[in-house]
Amino acid sequence: MDSTILQKARAYEAEQGASIPADQRPAYHLTPYVGWMNDPNGFSFYQGQYHLFYQYYPYDTVWGPMHWGHAVSRDLIHWEYLPAALAPDAPFDQNGCFSGSAAQLPDGRQLLLYTGVLWETQPNGTHRDIQTQCVAVGDGLNYEKLPQNPVLTHRDLPEGFSRFDFRDPKIWQEPDGSYSAVAVAQSETEGGAALLFHSPDGFQWEYTTLLDASRGEYGVMWECPDFFQLEGKQVLMAGPMEMQAHDEYHNGHCVIALIGSYDPETHQFTREKVQLMDEGIDFYATQTTLAPDGRRIMTAWMQSWSGSSAKPQGCRWFGQTIFPRELQLKDGRLIQTPVRELEAARGQKVLHENILIQDETQLEGIGGRVIDLTVQITPEEDCRSFTLKLAAKERFCTTLTYEPGSATLTLDRTYAGGLYQDIVHTRSCKILCPDKTLKLRVLLDRNSVEVFINDGEQTMTACIYTPQDAEGITFAADGTARVTAEQYTLNI
Ligand code: FRU
């Protein structure tokens, strides 16, 4: 490792990152060691631990020349920081090491496949990114970029695809030992598209086919694709940019899952259904991996691009990942549940059953900021709305309001504090399968709320920067509702 750019980043984060007190970070969500984080990268199980890399700019809490930060975990709850893995220091990536992924080589080394960025000056003096795909090989700690980089350029793409938008390769190993990857690119006719590539050894790559594309319907460019089998179906996941609001989709960046079938002989993907992955505020750039026990586990950046200029004053880290989620299929839709590892961290249990709620009510023992809370709400005939207040104290709170008449759930962090910019603070979703009882599992961490609706049929995720002593939780109904609340403190 002779890169001074990487050495500088490692020295900086070792000093600055280590000096951020643990209680000034979330308890069980990964944050950058110091500075800025966006997409999770290289999510993989390698040599007995989960590795999670991330888009990283250590020197400030804003996006900058992209490095790869690095952390490892045995349980997806506790993360240990490792030194930054990649820095923008090679002739083929000197303007950024953009998102990518990881796989294991037959000799046991770890292969990183990522996007290298080089600026090209335009006639008007501005610059645009030229994006190519590059490889680095390492031992789980140090990585060497190979001299044959880049391994894929726009010349490998079909006619009409832009050299400015070709990125975010997600790699996996095929049963025969060869490798495949999906990456995104853009053309005038297809819009954002997910393209499949193949390699016998992880180093030599060639284009296979176009899997699917937005074609004006799902945003303009796509980002951070993934492609995997799940319970007999094939899932193509991607993050459309500049989505136009329709149905459950909101304007701007979001994550969609295209669920269908795949023929490995012809490489044809046939889309059957499309779903929005999260209906809250802060959720983007998903990436999945296979756990050793076969579970498909997904992480994501728990942030939105449009809200990323809003941050608490004086913060030393910015950006975090969601708590990893297990993916399953139910009635042709993806459902998401927090990885079961969390159950081992559950401590004290408080249970209140079948409580009649009208005016704002506190329930003995229910409260806190690092908790796993499940609330079952059964509105009575007269119930117009039900509100669960979280992280509440004096003027601060984040609310979840359910209106049974329209089967609408609204997440509102307007009064969460910390973020005083005019960004999105509230989102609503229609409950897909409204039943007599609505079940909400809420994971609260110091700086976030993740809501799993009806056993993960839908989710809503948002960051909150509320003062940590705002620990109150209350229940209120306009009309009458019956509530069962089960809370676990999390010992982390
Ligand atoms: C998505 C993204 C990726 C890109 C990376 C750059 O959030 O824009 O497409 O690789 O971030 O940091």
Residues whose N, C-alpha, C, O or C-beta is under 5 A from the ligand:
A	BS01	FRU	D39 Q55 M66 F98 S99 R167 D168 E223 C224 A285
